[in-house]
């Protein structure tokens, strides 16, 4: 190898080394001194469960801390008590220096049988009663797992539609909101729709037997007399 080539290889090696050292130093500084605010263009992308089934994206935000947390529980504004397991708590700041956090997790469908009892995708979207925030949980049958996210709103305000359609990038035609307007009060009297979870299950027969309450929430009463007769025989009216 000529002397010129050796010099070129050395320069490239030095350049790569400087980049690597800069990255390591920058990462260490961020761990010791978390950023006080994000800059426009910063972005947090969290692949919940690590399999690209449900991904949360917060624009113009930067992570200040990410850690595994112990199992816990929370209560929705509609009165349902739910749990998170094997969860991660991600703290962040936005471009105004406001602090926020989100809790994300993936868990076995067996721990959420009220969702996984159906043959198709089913989900819960609701505000929280136990804290300022909102949650979204979804069961994907092809993964046989439930994915969940809690987004705190005590410092940074997010609506249900922002969580579902902007942060989680869900299709509006497949996932409808529980609360039809952006107005919401802590008492839960926002003029919301059903107090049950949503489901995209098209099989009315299966749903009427696995969860009659969800059947009445999802389908209009009186449009399938065979199913209605069955439900009335089981004490539902």
C-alpha positions in Angstrom: 0.0 0.0 0.0 1.4 3.4 -1.0 2.1 6.1 1.6 -0.8 8.2 0.3 -3.3 5.4 0.8 -2.1 4.8 4.3 -2.6 8.4 5.1 -6.1 8.3 3.6 -7.0 5.2 5.7 -5.6 6.9 8.8 -7.7 10.0 8.2 -10.9 8.0 7.7 -10.2 6.1 10.9 -9.6 9.3 12.8 -12.8 10.8 11.5 -14.9 7.7 12.5 -13.2 7.7 15.9 -14.1 11.4 16.5 -17.7 10.7 15.5 -17.9 7.8 17.8 -16.4 9.7 20.7 -18.7 12.6 20.1 -21.7 10.3 20.2 -20.6 8.6 23.4 -19.8 11.9 25.1 -23.1 13.4 24.0 -25.0 10.4 25.2 -23.2 10.5 28.6 -24.0 14.3 28.9 -27.7 13.7 28.2 -27.8 11.0 30.8 -26.1 13.2 33.4 -27.7 16.5 32.4 -31.0 15.8 30.6 -32.0 18.4 28.1 -34.2 21.3 29.5 -36.3 21.5 26.4 -36.6 20.0 22.9 -35.9 21.8 19.6 -38.3 21.8 16.7 -37.7 18.6 14.7 -36.9 16.5 17.7 -39.0 13.3 17.8 -39.7 10.4 20.1 -40.5 7.2 18.4 -41.5 4.3 20.8 -42.2 0.9 19.3 -44.5 -0.5 22.0 -43.8 -4.2 22.3 -40.8 -4.0 19.9 -42.7 -5.6 17.0 -44.0 -2.6 15.1 -47.7 -3.4 15.9 -48.3 -0.2 17.8 -45.9 2.7 17.6 -46.1 6.0 19.5 -44.6 9.2 18.0 -44.3 12.5 19.9 -43.1 15.3 17.7 -41.0 18.2 18.9 -40.2 16.3 22.1 -37.1 14.7 23.5 -36.6 11.9 26.0 -35.1 12.9 29.4 -35.4 9.5 31.1 -36.6 6.0 30.2 -36.9 3.2 32.8 -38.7 0.0 33.5 -41.3 0.3 36.2 -43.0 -2.1 38.5 -46.5 -3.4 37.7 -49.3 -1.0 38.6 -53.0 -0.2 38.1 -55.1 2.7 37.1 -58.8 3.6 36.8 -60.5 5.1 33.8 -63.1 7.8 33.9 -65.7 5.2 32.9 -65.0 3.3 36.1 -62.9 0.4 34.7 -59.9 -0.7 36.8 -57.0 -1.8 34.6 -53.4 -2.9 35.1 -50.1 -2.4 33.4 -47.4 -5.1 33.4 -43.8 -5.1 32.3 -44.1 -1.4 31.5 -41.7 1.3 30.6 -42.0 4.9 31.8 -40.7 7.5 29.4 -40.2 11.1 30.6 -39.7 13.9 28.1 -39.9 17.6 27.5 -41.3 19.6 24.6 -40.0 22.8 22.9 -41.5 25.0 25.7 -39.6 23.0 28.4 -42.9 21.4 29.7 -42.4 18.0 31.2 -44.5 15.0 30.4 -44.4 11.2 30.5 -46.0 8.2 29.0 -46.2 4.6 30.2 -46.2 1.9 27.6 -46.4 -1.9 27.8 -47.2 -5.1 25.9 -48.8 -8.0 27.8 -50.3 -11.4 27.4 -53.9 -11.4 26.1 -54.8 -13.8 28.9 -54.6 -10.9 31.3 -57.1 -8.9 29.4 -59.8 -11.5 28.6 -62.5 -8.9 28.3 -60.7 -7.7 25.1 -59.3 -11.0 23.8 -62.6 -12.9 24.2 -63.5 -11.7 20.7 -62.2 -13.0 17.4 -60.9 -9.7 16.2 -59.3 -6.5 17.2 -60.8 -4.8 20.2 -59.7 -1.7 22.1 -60.4 0.7 24.9 -59.9 4.5 24.7 -60.6 6.6 27.7 -59.5 9.4 30.0 -58.3 8.5 33.4 -59.9 9.0 36.8 -56.9 8.2 38.9 -54.6 10.8 37.3 -54.6 13.6 34.6 -54.2 11.6 31.4 -55.7 9.3 28.9 -55.1 5.7 27.9 -55.4 3.4 24.9 -55.3 -0.4 25.0 -55.7 -2.6 22.0 -55.8 -6.4 21.5 -54.3 -7.6 18.2 -55.4 -11.2 17.6 -52.6 -11.9 15.1 -50.1 -11.1 17.9 -52.3 -12.6 20.7 -51.2 -9.7 22.9 -52.5 -6.5 24.3 -50.6 -3.2 23.8 -51.2 -0.2 26.1 -50.2 3.4 26.5 -50.9 6.0 29.2 -50.2 9.6 28.3 -50.1 12.1 31.1 -51.7 15.5 30.4 -51.1 17.4 33.6 -48.5 19.7 31.9 -48.9 19.0 28.2 -52.5 18.8 27.0 -53.4 16.0 24.5 -56.9 15.0 23.4 -58.2 11.5 22.8 -58.1 12.1 19.0 -54.6 13.4 19.1 -53.4 10.3 20.9 -55.2 7.9 18.6 -54.7 9.6 15.2 -51.5 11.8 15.6 -49.4 9.9 18.2 -50.5 6.3 17.4 -51.3 7.0 13.8 -54.4 4.9 13.8 -56.9 4.9 10.9 -60.1 6.9 11.8 -62.2 4.5 9.7 -61.1 1.6 11.9 -60.8 3.2 15.3 -63.5 5.6 16.5 -63.1 7.8 19.6 -65.1 7.3 22.8 -65.6 11.1 23.2 -67.0 12.8 20.0 -65.6 16.3 20.9 -62.4 17.6 22.3 -64.3 19.0 25.3 -63.8 16.9 28.4 -64.4 17.5 32.1 -62.8 15.6 34.9 -66.2 14.3 36.0 -66.4 12.4 32.7 -69.5 14.2 31.6 -68.2 15.1 28.1 -71.2 13.9 26.2 -69.3 10.7 25.3 -70.8 7.7 23.7 -70.8 4.2 25.0 -69.2 3.3 28.3 -67.8 0.1 27.0 -64.8 -0.7 24.8 -64.9 -0.6 21.0 -64.4 -3.6 18.7 -63.9 -4.0 15.1 -65.3 -7.6 15.2 -67.7 -8.1 12.4 -69.1 -11.4 13.7 -72.2 -10.3 15.6 -73.1 -13.8 16.7 -69.8 -14.4 18.4 -69.8 -11.0 20.1 -73.3 -11.4 21.4 -72.2 -14.6 23.2 -68.8 -13.5 24.4 -69.8 -10.0 25.5 -73.5 -9.0 25.3 -72.8 -5.5 26.6 -70.3 -4.9 23.8 -72.9 -6.2 21.3 -75.4 -3.6 22.4 -72.7 -0.9 22.3 -71.4 -1.8 18.9 -74.6 -2.8 17.0 -78.1 -1.3 16.9 -80.7 -3.0 18.9 -83.4 -4.7 16.9 -81.6 -5.3 13.7 -81.0 -9.0 14.1 -83.9 -10.7 15.7 -82.3 -14.1 16.1 -79.5 -12.6 18.2 -82.0 -10.3 20.0 -84.2 -13.2 21.0 -81.1 -15.0 22.4 -80.0 -12.0 24.4 -83.5 -11.5 25.8 -83.6 -15.2 26.8 -80.4 -14.5 28.8 -81.9 -11.6 30.6 -80.7 -8.7 28.5 -83.3 -6.2 27.2 
